[in-house]
Amino acid sequence: MGDMMIPFIMLLIITIALILERKYHENDIKNQYDKMFEEWKKHSSHNKEKPKSKELVGLVFLDDERLNIEVIDPKITDRLERKKYNIKSFGDNR
């Protein structure tokens, strides 16, 4: 029984050393991935600019062959007077 005690103790020491080394490397890899994830969160573009929504500021009516524009927001009248607008057509209404 005495001659088997030394190899058993050596095997036990090697086993414990391998377990501890594996735990150390697993923690090291986990920390590296945590750091990479934190850097990715800093540089990711999850705060993309949202497109501006359209706002109703007036209505256009055809009355006796004349276009009448009823303005809801009075700040827009300046733009209408300076002719700062675009005309967009929806389909062919011929």
C-alpha positions as a printed NumPy array, in Angstrom:
array([[  0.   ,   0.   ,   0.   ],
       [  2.914,   2.335,   0.594],
       [  4.298,   2.075,  -2.937],
       [  0.944,   3.219,  -4.449],
       [  0.595,   6.26 ,  -2.161],
       [  3.19 ,   8.431,  -3.969],
       [  1.697,   8.045,  -7.495],
       [ -1.804,   8.625,  -6.081],
       [ -0.716,  11.873,  -4.364],
       [  1.034,  13.018,  -7.559],
       [ -2.107,  12.248,  -9.604],
       [ -4.241,  14.145,  -7.088],
       [ -1.918,  17.196,  -7.19 ],
       [ -1.899,  17.202, -11.015],
       [ -5.7  ,  16.902, -11.122],
       [ -6.174,  19.826,  -8.713],
       [ -3.622,  21.918, -10.634],
       [ -5.41 ,  21.261, -13.96 ],
       [ -8.799,  22.148, -12.468],
       [ -7.467,  25.421, -11.05 ],
       [ -5.708,  26.296, -14.318],
       [ -8.887,  25.645, -16.315],
       [-10.915,  27.852, -13.947],
       [ -8.333,  30.638, -14.291],
       [ -8.418,  30.49 , -18.115],
       [-12.229,  30.357, -18.211],
       [-12.431,  33.483, -16.039],
       [ -9.816,  35.207, -18.203],
       [-11.735,  34.477, -21.412],
       [-15.014,  35.581, -19.793],
       [-13.433,  38.888, -18.721],
       [-12.052,  39.463, -22.228],
       [-15.481,  38.902, -23.775],
       [-17.103,  41.201, -21.189],
       [-14.631,  43.968, -22.112],
       [-15.253,  43.424, -25.831],
       [-19.023,  43.54 , -25.24 ],
       [-18.74 ,  46.817, -23.308],
       [-16.67 ,  48.344, -26.144],
       [-19.191,  47.099, -28.69 ],
       [-22.013,  48.756, -26.745],
       [-20.098,  52.067, -26.787],
       [-19.518,  51.962, -30.543],
       [-22.792,  50.399, -31.663],
       [-25.206,  52.643, -33.437],
       [-28.391,  51.712, -31.613],
       [-29.209,  55.424, -31.309],
       [-29.931,  55.899, -34.968],
       [-31.568,  59.16 , -35.908],
       [-35.275,  58.854, -36.311],
       [-36.69 ,  60.484, -39.425],
       [-38.712,  63.602, -38.729],
       [-42.408,  62.988, -38.834],
       [-44.723,  64.966, -41.048],
       [-46.784,  67.66 , -39.409],
       [-50.125,  68.991, -40.574],
       [-49.814,  72.781, -40.871],
       [-52.495,  73.643, -43.373],
       [-55.13 ,  72.492, -45.826],
       [-55.441,  73.199, -49.558],
       [-58.876,  73.559, -51.129],
       [-60.045,  74.17 , -54.698],
       [-62.832,  76.733, -54.637],
       [-64.202,  78.297, -57.839],
       [-61.052,  77.493, -59.843],
       [-58.82 ,  79.049, -57.165],
       [-56.567,  77.309, -54.672],
       [-57.232,  78.339, -51.099],
       [-54.694,  77.449, -48.412],
       [-55.963,  77.438, -44.846],
       [-53.005,  77.633, -42.496],
       [-53.252,  75.965, -39.091],
       [-49.825,  77.044, -37.855],
       [-49.258,  80.805, -38.366],
       [-45.461,  80.341, -38.465],
       [-45.82 ,  78.727, -41.88 ],
       [-47.259,  81.782, -43.644],
       [-43.762,  83.248, -44.011],
       [-42.618,  80.167, -45.902],
       [-45.653,  80.314, -48.144],
       [-44.984,  83.963, -48.957],
       [-41.355,  83.21 , -49.8  ],
       [-42.5  ,  80.214, -51.882],
       [-40.412,  77.74 , -49.862],
       [-42.406,  74.589, -50.544],
       [-42.472,  71.522, -52.746],
       [-45.411,  70.104, -54.666],
       [-45.865,  66.363, -54.635],
       [-48.413,  64.569, -56.812],
       [-50.123,  61.334, -55.81 ],
       [-51.08 ,  59.373, -58.911],
       [-52.53 ,  60.495, -62.232],
       [-55.872,  62.24 , -61.843],
       [-56.584,  63.203, -65.428]])
